[in-house]
Amino acid sequence: MSDTPTTRLSVNINKIATLRNARGGSVPNVLQTALDLEVFGAQGITVHPRPDERHITFQDVLDLYPRLTTEFNIEGYPDERFFEMVRISKPGQATLVPDGPHVLTSNAGWDTVAHLDFLVDVVQRLKAIGTRVSIFVDADPKMVEGAKAVGADRIELYTEPYAAYYAHDPSEAVAPFTKAAELAHQLGLGLNAGHDLSLRNLAYFVQHVPYLLEVSIGHALIADALYYGLENVINMYLQQIRIGAGLVKGMR
């Protein structure tokens, strides 16, 4: 058996940009950090630009896309500025989130039933550009089915509810995500996951959620890097994925 897990680690670098913007200038350097993360083993780079550019900026996207060698994933609400970024950078994946401009961080998935017509149009426009489309959804069968109905290629499961309940009852916390993953697979949807996944809960999630292609992790990973350093932290997160996949022994 290969020791390479099928679940890939995409690192969200928004918090690197937040730190830079707090002081101005270019320290830490967002582009160099992204390139270093790839060298350290990250298998993708994720950004989530906001209209107010409070972290990732339009210029960051322009700087990143020609230089990255792993998959570039742009998350965001599909307004015209988002479409412009995707048209210019042609990322490997565009992930649609329902956040309005003043939302601090993603806190819910799309209602793919209520917004079906809107999302059908958005997905068609993005596919015409040539990017894979993922939709951020809760672990709700109706929302998963809705993602299929609008033509998405993948879903990204919103995992904050799992992370919040994990310490209380891991098996109960992960159960809806296992069911959502199985349904997505039956429908022919690829599966991603993200939000509040961490060194504490990642291995258990990977172990119990089948068909998981990608996890997108930012806040916890960057916070851990303050103690352990970026290179060590990338290896630690990859190790947790391997443990969850049963490729190495370790504590779950």
TIFI-858897 format. One record per residue: x, y, z of N, C-alpha, C in turn; residue in three letters. Coordinates in steps of 0.05 Angstrom, whole numbers, plus 32768, in hexadecimal, padded with zeros to 4 digits. Each point is the difference from the previous one (the first is absolute). Layout:
BEGIN
XYZXYZXYZALA/...
end
This chain:
BEGIN
80117FE880007FEF80188000801180198000MET/7FFA80147FF0800E801980007FFC800F801ASER/8014800F80087FFD801080197FF5801C7FF9ASP/7FF780047FE87FF5801A7FF87FE17FFE8003THR/7FF4801080117FE37FFE80047FF2800C7FE7PRO/7FE87FF77FFC7FF0800B7FE97FF5801B8007THR/7FFD8006801A7FF6801A8008801680147FFFTHR/7FFC80167FF1801580147FFC7FFC80178014ARG/8016800D80078000801680128004801A7FF1LEU/7FEB80117FFF8002801B7FF5800180148017SER/801380117FFF8004801380167FF4801B7FF9VAL/7FEE800980117FF4801B7FFC80138014800CASN/800A80137FF08014801380097FF4801C8007ILE/7FE6800180047FF4801A8008800E800C8018ASN/80067FF08014800B800B8019801C800B7FFCLYS/800E7FF67FED801A800C7FF97FFC801C7FF6ILE/7FEC80047FEF7FFA801A7FF67FF580138016ALA/7FF07FF580127FF6801080178017800B8010THR/80147FF0800680178009800F801080167FF1LEU/80047FFB7FE6800D80157FEF7FF1801A8001ARG/7FE67FFE7FFC7FEF80197FFD7FFF800F801BASN/80047FF280167FFF800E801A801680158003ALA/80167FFC7FF28016801380028005800F7FE6ARG/7FF67FF57FEA8006800C7FE6801A7FF47FF5GLY/800780077FE880197FF67FF57FFC7FE47FF5GLY/80157FF080017FFF7FE57FF4800B7FEB8013SER/7FFF8004801A80097FEC80137FE97FF88012VAL/7FFA7FE68001800C7FEA7FF07FF780027FE2PRO/80117FF57FEF7FFB80017FE37FED7FEA7FF9ASN/7FE980077FF67FEB7FEB7FFA80097FED7FEAVAL/800B800B7FEB80097FEF7FEA80167FED8009LEU/8014800A800E80167FEF80087FF77FEB8014GLN/7FEE800780117FF57FED80137FF27FE97FF1THR/7FF080077FEC7FF27FEC7FF180137FED7FF2ALA/8015800C7FF480147FEF7FF2800F7FEE8014LEU/8006800A8018800D7FF080147FED7FEA800AASP/7FE7800680037FED7FEB80087FFF7FE97FECLEU/800280077FE780017FEA7FEB80197FF08003GLU/8017800C800580197FF280047FFE7FEE8019VAL/7FF2800A80157FFE7FF180197FED7FE87FFDPHE/7FF07FFF7FEB7FEE7FE97FFC7FE380067FFCGLY/7FF8801980037FE480077FFB7FF97FF87FE3ALA/7FE87FF57FFC7FF87FF67FE67FEC80137FF2GLN/7FFC8017800C7FEF80147FF48002801A8010GLY/7FF980167FF47FFF801A800D7FE4800B7FFCILE/7FF3800880167FE5800C7FFF8001801D8009THR/7FF180117FF27FFC801B80097FE280067FFFVAL/7FF8801280127FE4800980008000801E8001HIS/8002800D7FE98000801E80007FE5800B8008PRO/80018016800F7FE7800E80087FFF801B7FF1ARG/7FE8800A7FFC7FFE801A7FF180108016800DPRO/80028000801B800F8016800D801E7FFB8002ASP/80097FE97FF5801C7FF97FFF800D8000801CGLU/7FF17FF78014800B8001801B80167FEB8004ARG/80027FED7FEE80177FEE8001800B7FFC7FE3HIS/7FF77FEC7FF280097FFC7FE57FF680167FEEILE/8012800B7FEF7FF880157FEE7FFF7FF67FE3THR/7FF480107FEF80007FFA7FE3801C7FFD7FF6PHE/801280118009801C7FFE7FF8800D7FE68009GLN/7FF97FF68017800A7FE680097FF97FEA7FECASP/7FE780017FF77FF87FEC7FED801080027FE6VAL/800580187FF7801080047FE8801D7FF78004LEU/800A80038018801B7FF8800680037FE18002ASP/7FEB7FF4800C80027FE480067FFC7FED7FE8LEU/7FEC80067FEF7FF87FEC7FED80167FF87FEBTYR/801280127FF880147FF77FED80167FF0800DPRO/80038001801A80177FF4800E7FFA7FE6800EARG/7FE87FFB80067FFA7FE8800F80037FE77FEFLEU/80097FEA800C80037FE77FF27FEC7FEB8009THR/7FF3800580177FEA7FEE80097FE6800D7FF8THR/7FEA7FF380087FE6800B7FF87FF98019800EGLU/7FF680147FF17FF78019800B7FE27FFF8003PHE/7FF6800680187FE4800080067FF8801B8009ASN/7FED800D7FF17FF6801A80087FE47FFC800BILE/7FFC8008801A7FE67FFF800C7FF3801C7FFFGLU/7FE6800180007FF3801A80027FE380007FF8GLY/7FF3801780067FE580047FF6800180087FE3TYR/7FEF7FF57FEF800380037FE37FF5801B7FF6PRO/800C801680087FF980197FF4801280057FE8ASP/7FFD80177FF2800E80047FE7801F80028005GLU/800880098017801C80028005800C7FE48003ARG/7FF17FEE800D80097FE4800280037FF47FE4PHE/7FEC80047FEF80027FF57FE58019800B7FF1PHE/8006801A80058017800C7FF3801A7FF38009GLU/80027FFB801A80187FF2800B80037FE47FF4MET/7FE97FF27FFE80017FE57FF5800780017FE2VAL/7FF580137FF1800680027FE4801E80057FFBARG/800C80118011801C80077FFC80127FE98009ILE/7FFB7FF5801780137FEC800C7FFA7FE47FF8SER/7FE87FFA7FF77FF87FE47FF8800A7FEC8015LYS/7FF68002801880097FED80157FF67FE47FFAPRO/800D7FEC800C7FF77FE57FFD7FE57FFC800CGLY/7FF9801080147FE67FFC800D7FF6801B800AGLN/7FE680057FFB7FF28016800C7FEB7FF68014ALA/8002800980197FEE7FF680147FED80178008THR/7FE67FFA7FFC7FEB801480057FF78000801DLEU/80028017800D7FF68003801B7FEA80158001VAL/7FED7FFE80127FEA80138000800480198011PRO/8019800580098005801780117FFA801A7FF3ASP/7FF38012800E7FFE801C7FF78019800F8006GLY/800380197FF78019800E800280098006801DPRO/7FED8000801380078008801C80037FE88012HIS/7FFE7FE87FF680037FE88011801D7FFC8007VAL/80067FFC801A801B7FFE8009800D7FE67FF5LEU/7FF27FEA8002800B7FE77FF67FE87FEE7FF8THR/80047FED7FEF7FEA7FEF7FF67FF27FF28018SER/7FE6800380017FF27FF480177FE77FF07FF8ASN/7FFE7FF97FE77FEA7FEF7FF780057FF97FE3ALA/7FF47FEA7FF780017FF97FE47FE9800C7FF0GLY/80017FFC7FE67FEB80097FEE7FE67FF18006TRP/7FEA800E7FFD7FE67FF37FFC7FFD7FFB7FE2ASP/80087FE97FF880017FFA7FE37FE57FFB7FF4THR/7FEC7FFD80117FE47FFD7FF77FF4801C7FFBVAL/8002801180137FF4801B7FFE800E80117FEAALA/801B7FFB7FFC800F80107FED80077FF07FE7HIS/7FEF7FEC7FFA80067FEE7FE9800580107FE6LEU/7FED80117FF88002800E7FE7801980117FFFASP/8006800F801580178011800280197FEF7FFDPHE/80027FEA800E80187FEF7FFF80047FF27FE6LEU/7FEA7FF87FF380037FF47FE5800E80137FEDVAL/7FF880198001800D80157FEE801D80038008ASP/80068002801A801B8004800980127FE97FF8VAL/7FF77FE8800480107FE87FF980057FFF7FE2VAL/7FEC80067FF0800480007FE3801580147FF8GLN/7FFF8018800C801480157FF9801C7FF78007ARG/80037FF48018801A7FF88009800B7FE97FEFLEU/7FEF7FED7FF980097FEA7FF0800880097FE4LYS/7FF380157FF68007800B7FE6801C800B8001ALA/8009800A8017801B8009800380147FE98000ILE/7FF77FE9800980117FE98000800A7FF7801BGLY/7FF28009801680087FF8801B7FEC7FEC800CTHR/800B7FEF80117FEF7FED800F7FF080118015ARG/7FE77FF980047FEF800F80137FF97FEF8018VAL/8005800B80177FF97FF4801A7FED8013800ESER/7FEC7FF5800E7FED8010800F80017FF9801DILE/80038014801180017FFE801D7FE47FFA800BPHE/7FFD7FE9800C7FE57FF8800A80027FF4801CVAL/7FEA8001800E7FFE7FF1801A7FFC7FE37FFAASP/80057FF080147FFD7FE37FFE7FE27FF88001ALA/7FF280097FED7FE37FFC7FFE7FFA7FF37FE5ASP/7FF37FE980007FFB7FF27FE77FF280117FEBPRO/7FED801180087FF380117FEC801380147FF3LYS/8013800A8010801380137FF580147FF27FEDMET/80077FE8800780127FF07FEF7FF27FFA7FE5VAL/7FE77FF780027FF07FFB7FE77FFD801A7FF0GLU/7FFC8016800D7FFE80197FF2801980087FF1GLY/80177FFA800D801A80057FF380037FF17FE6ALA/7FF67FE7800080007FF07FE87FED800C7FEBLYS/7FE9800A80097FEC800A7FEE800A801A7FF2ALA/8011800F800D800980197FF380197FFC7FEEVAL/800A7FE7800080167FFA7FEE801C8002800BGLY/80028001801B801B8002800C80107FE67FFBALA/801A8003800080127FE97FFE80057FF3801BASP/80028012801480067FF7801B7FF0800F8014ARG/7FFF7FF680197FF780108016801680028014ILE/8000801680108011800280177FEF80008019GLU/80027FEC80107FF07FFF8018800A80148015LEU/7FED800F800B80068014801580037FF1801ATYR/80187FFF800B80067FED80168001800D801BTHR/7FF8801A80038000800C801B7FEE7FF18014GLU/7FE87FF67FF87FF07FF18013800E7FE7800APRO/800E7FF37FEE80107FE88008801580088014TYR/800F80157FFA8016800980127FF58008801BALA/7FE9800E80017FF5800980197FF67FEA8012ALA/7FF77FEA7FF47FF47FEA801080147FE98004TYR/801780017FF380137FEA800080087FF8801CTYR/800680138011800A7FFA801B7FEA7FF28011ALA/7FE780067FFA7FEA7FF5800F7FFA7FE37FF8HIS/7FFF7FFB7FE67FF97FE67FF680097FFD7FE3ASP/80187FF77FFB800B7FFF7FE57FEE7FF07FEDPRO/7FF67FEA80087FF17FEF7FED7FE6800E7FF8SER/7FF3800D80137FE7800F7FF9800780187FF0GLU/8016800D8006800880187FF180057FFA7FE2ALA/800C7FE97FFB80087FFA7FE47FEA7FF37FF0VAL/7FEC7FF5800E7FEC7FEF7FF27FF3800E7FE8ALA/7FF7801980037FF3800D7FE9801380047FE8PRO/801980038006801480047FEB80067FE67FF1PHE/7FFF7FEA800F80037FE67FF37FE97FFB7FECTHR/7FE8800680097FE97FFC7FF0800080137FE7LYS/800880188005800180137FEA80157FF87FEBALA/80167FF5800A80167FF77FEE7FF67FE97FEFALA/7FF37FED800C7FF67FE97FF27FEB80087FEBGLU/7FEF801380077FEC800A7FEC800E800E7FE9LEU/801380118007800F800F7FEA800D7FEC7FEDALA/800B7FEB800B800D7FEC7FEE7FEC7FF37FEEHIS/7FE97FF9800C7FEA7FF37FF07FF780137FE9GLN/8000801A80057FF780137FED801680087FEBLEU/80187FF68005801680067FEE800E801B8005GLY/7FFD800A8019800D80198008801A7FFA800ELEU/8015800F7FFA80187FFF800F7FFC800D801BGLY/80127FF980137FFB8009801C8019800E800BLEU/7FFB801880098014801080107FF48006801BASN/8010800A80127FF68008801A80128016800CALA/7FF480118011800F8015800C7FF180118013GLY/800E800B80137FF88013801580037FF4801BHIS/8014800A800F80067FF8801B800B7FE38002ASP/80097FF57FEA800F7FE78002801B8007800CLEU/800B7FEE801080198006800F800F7FE68006SER/80178003800C80107FE980087FF17FEE8013LEU/7FEE800C800F7FF17FF080147FEB7FEE7FF3ARG/7FF3800A7FEB7FE87FF17FF680037FF67FE4ASN/801680067FF280027FFA7FE480027FE27FFALEU/80107FF1800F80047FE47FFA7FE57FF18003ALA/7FF1800680157FE77FF280047FEC80067FEATYR/800080197FF67FEF80077FEA80077FF07FE7PHE/801A80007FF980097FF17FE97FFA7FE38002VAL/80027FF580187FFB7FE380047FE37FF97FFBGLN/7FEE801380077FE37FF980007FF0800C7FE8HIS/800D80117FF07FF2800C7FEA800D7FF57FE6VAL/7FF27FEE7FF2800B7FF47FE8800080137FE8PRO/80117FF97FED8001800E7FE68009801D8002TYR/800E800680158009801C8005801880067FEFLEU/7FFD80137FEE801580077FED80128016800ALEU/7FF5801280108010801880087FF5800C8019GLU/8013800880127FF980118016800D801B7FFDVAL/7FF180158005800B801B7FFF8002800B801CSER/80198006800980048008801B801280198001ILE/7FF78014800F800F8019800280058009801CGLY/7FEB8008800E8003800E801A800F7FEE8014HIS/7FF87FE88004800D7FEE8014801C7FFA7FF8ALA/80057FFC7FE6801B7FF97FF7801380178004LEU/7FF780187FF980128017800380048006801EILE/7FEC7FFC801180038004801D80147FEC800BALA/7FFF7FE77FF780137FEB8009801C80077FF7ASP/8002800D7FE9801B80077FF5800E80148012ALA/7FF18010800F800D8013801380117FF18014LEU/7FF87FE88007800F7FF0801380147FED7FF3TYR/7FF87FF47FEA80107FEA7FF5800F80077FE7TYR/7FF980167FF3800C80077FE67FF07FF47FE9GLY/8000800E7FEA7FEF7FF87FE980087FE47FF5LEU/80197FFB7FFD80097FE77FF47FF87FE98012GLU/80058002801A7FF87FEB80137FE27FFC8000ASN/7FF180167FFF7FE37FFE80027FF47FF27FE7VAL/800B80067FE87FF67FF27FE880047FE28003ILE/80187FF8800A80057FE480047FED7FF48015ASN/7FFA800F80157FEE7FF680157FE47FFC7FF5MET/7FF680137FF07FE57FFD7FF57FFF7FE97FECTYR/80157FFD7FEF80017FE97FEE80017FE6800FLEU/800E8000801680017FE880117FE57FF9800BGLN/7FF0801480087FE57FFA800A7FEE7FF57FEAGLN/8004800A7FE87FF17FF57FE980077FE37FFCILE/801A7FFA800180097FE47FFC7FF67FEE8017ARG/8000800A80187FF57FF080167FE27FFB7FFCILE/7FF180147FF87FE47FFC7FFB7FFB7FEC7FE9GLY/801180017FEC7FFD7FEE7FE9800A7FE48007ALA/800B7FFC8018800A7FE58007801B7FF97FF4GLY/800E80147FF7801A7FFA7FF380177FFE8014LEU/7FFC800C801780147FFE80167FF17FFE801AVAL/800E7FF580147FF47FFD801A8003801A8010LYS/7FED800680118002801780107FE680058010GLY/8000801380117FE9800780107FEC800F7FEFMET/7FE67FF880037FEB800E7FF17FF080118014ARG/
end
